[in-house]
Amino acid sequence: QVPLVESGGGLAQPGESLTLSCARSGIPFPIYAMNWYRQTPGNERELVCFITARGKANYADSVKGRFTLSKDIDRDSVNTVYLQMNSLKPEDTGVYLCNAEPWAGINRPAEYWGQGIQVTVSS
């Protein structure tokens, strides 16, 4: 079973908006934090933003003020996260990968990854 189901993304013009979502699917443990990474050709995977189960969000400087994370109401786990991306720029282009970190515990994987979703910002 796929651990994380991502949706959204696609093609947008500069200045437009897109929304990504990531839903916990095949993970049997509550999630402490969900992270969004961006991968572009020839570059290392970059952490764009994350949100914790308690709702604390943090953003890379490159997206601060333009991207907003929200999550479901469960205070003990991140089950679904929404990434609202506004005022998109060409440099936001890349494959966005959702990453989930379960609360620490015995015999629990440290993280799970989604398959990635393409975001292209171009005129």
C-alpha positions as semicolon CSV with decimal commas, in nm:
position;residue;x (nm);y (nm);z (nm)
1;Q;0,000;0,000;0,000
2;V;0,125;0,347;-0,087
3;P;0,219;0,525;0,237
4;L;0,147;0,877;0,118
5;V;-0,092;0,993;-0,153
6;E;-0,005;1,322;-0,317
7;S;-0,228;1,526;-0,544
8;G;-0,243;1,865;-0,707
9;G;0,044;2,024;-0,890
10;G;0,065;2,075;-1,262
11;L;0,139;2,377;-1,476
12;A;0,095;2,738;-1,369
13;Q;0,202;3,076;-1,500
14;P;0,414;3,306;-1,286
15;G;0,200;3,478;-1,028
16;E;-0,064;3,207;-1,025
17;S;-0,147;2,961;-0,750
18;L;-0,146;2,587;-0,704
19;T;-0,241;2,361;-0,417
20;L;-0,074;2,034;-0,325
21;S;-0,207;1,781;-0,081
22;C;-0,053;1,481;0,085
23;A;-0,256;1,222;0,271
24;R;-0,137;0,950;0,503
25;S;-0,259;0,624;0,357
26;G;-0,060;0,309;0,434
27;I;0,124;0,426;0,745
28;P;0,012;0,247;1,062
29;F;0,169;0,500;1,300
30;P;0,071;0,855;1,393
31;I;0,278;1,118;1,218
32;Y;0,481;1,378;1,408
33;A;0,559;1,597;1,107
34;M;0,503;1,614;0,734
35;N;0,759;1,779;0,515
36;W;0,759;1,898;0,156
37;Y;1,084;1,869;-0,037
38;R;1,159;1,999;-0,384
39;Q;1,384;1,815;-0,625
40;T;1,525;1,975;-0,939
41;P;1,768;1,821;-1,191
42;G;2,128;1,844;-1,082
43;N;2,045;1,977;-0,737
44;E;2,010;1,828;-0,394
45;R;1,667;1,774;-0,253
46;E;1,561;2,094;-0,077
47;L;1,334;2,117;0,226
48;V;1,062;2,366;0,137
49;C;0,839;2,354;0,444
50;F;0,704;2,134;0,719
51;I;0,421;2,118;0,967
52;T;0,397;1,929;1,295
53;A;0,104;1,747;1,449
54;R;0,046;2,044;1,679
55;G;0,025;2,271;1,376
56;K;0,361;2,444;1,393
57;A;0,477;2,528;1,041
58;N;0,812;2,640;0,910
59;Y;0,914;2,760;0,565
60;A;1,230;2,805;0,364
61;D;1,317;3,169;0,306
62;S;1,256;3,126;-0,067
63;V;0,885;3,054;-0,013
64;K;0,810;3,244;0,307
65;G;0,509;3,469;0,265
66;R;0,395;3,287;-0,051
67;F;0,340;2,929;0,061
68;T;0,104;2,826;0,341
69;L;0,064;2,488;0,505
70;S;-0,248;2,360;0,675
71;K;-0,345;2,023;0,818
72;D;-0,634;1,822;0,951
73;I;-0,761;1,883;1,303
74;D;-0,600;1,578;1,466
75;R;-0,362;1,715;1,731
76;D;-0,176;1,385;1,768
77;S;-0,094;1,320;1,405
78;V;-0,058;1,482;1,067
79;N;-0,293;1,287;0,846
80;T;-0,350;1,527;0,560
81;V;-0,152;1,834;0,472
82;Y;-0,234;2,105;0,221
83;L;0,028;2,328;0,065
84;Q;-0,117;2,647;-0,081
85;M;0,137;2,798;-0,320
86;N;0,068;3,156;-0,421
87;S;0,257;3,406;-0,633
88;L;0,440;3,122;-0,801
89;K;0,778;3,187;-0,959
90;P;0,967;2,987;-1,224
91;E;1,219;2,888;-0,957
92;D;0,942;2,704;-0,773
93;T;0,946;2,449;-1,053
94;G;1,040;2,097;-0,952
95;V;0,916;1,766;-0,824
96;Y;0,759;1,811;-0,484
97;L;0,793;1,514;-0,253
98;C;0,592;1,460;0,061
99;N;0,781;1,311;0,355
100;A;0,627;1,187;0,679
101;E;0,805;1,133;1,010
102;P;0,624;0,907;1,256
103;W;0,645;0,973;1,628
104;A;0,952;0,787;1,752
105;G;0,892;0,431;1,865
106;I;1,034;0,084;1,859
107;N;1,032;-0,088;1,520
108;R;0,903;0,219;1,344
109;P;1,058;0,347;1,023
110;A;1,212;0,689;1,059
111;E;1,030;0,828;0,759
112;Y;0,809;0,760;0,462
113;W;0,815;0,916;0,118
114;G;0,553;0,992;-0,141
115;Q;0,618;0,937;-0,509
116;G;0,647;1,305;-0,592
117;I;0,438;1,543;-0,794
118;Q;0,549;1,779;-1,069
119;V;0,502;2,153;-1,039
120;T;0,596;2,363;-1,340
121;V;0,583;2,741;-1,337
122;S;0,631;2,886;-1,682
123;S;0,487;3,150;-1,908
